[in-house]
Amino acid sequence: QLQLVESGGGLVQPGGSLRLSCAASGFTLDYYAIGWFRQAPGKERGGVSCISRIGGRTDYADSVKGRFTISRDNAKNTVYLQMNSLKPEDTAIYYCAAVRTVQTTCALTYKYNFWGQGTQVTVSS
């Protein structure tokens, strides 16, 4: 069974950090670009960051540039999202998603077709 499983969410104070993980099972991430998305209550889901299948090319939403870092460890079949300097407006359910591609870049507009179940991130004092 093909699955993406997110972990690492939780409650953190403003200015704090969290590292989210996205682990794949049933398939190898080597051929997939990976994106992180988030959805806050009452808002549409939006893109946060993505990473290419090879070469480590990345892209970020303007709202998280300089604070979030995406990375991948293909040997562990896992993608990470390091989130620093967290703000209350980062509160959301965070999802990772995968799309098989031959491209060596990534874009949050790709048609991601494998999705995890999400992990809650709450930034509050």
Secondary structure as UniProt FT lines:
FT   STRAND          3..7
FT   STRAND          10..12
FT   TURN            14..15
FT   STRAND          18..25
FT   HELIX           29..31
FT   STRAND          32..39
FT   TURN            41..42
FT   STRAND          46..51
FT   TURN            55..56
FT   STRAND          58..60
FT   HELIX           62..64
FT   TURN            65..67
FT   STRAND          68..73
FT   TURN            74..77
FT   STRAND          78..83
FT   HELIX           88..90
FT   STRAND          92..100
FT   TURN            108..109
FT   STRAND          114..115
FT   STRAND          119..123
//
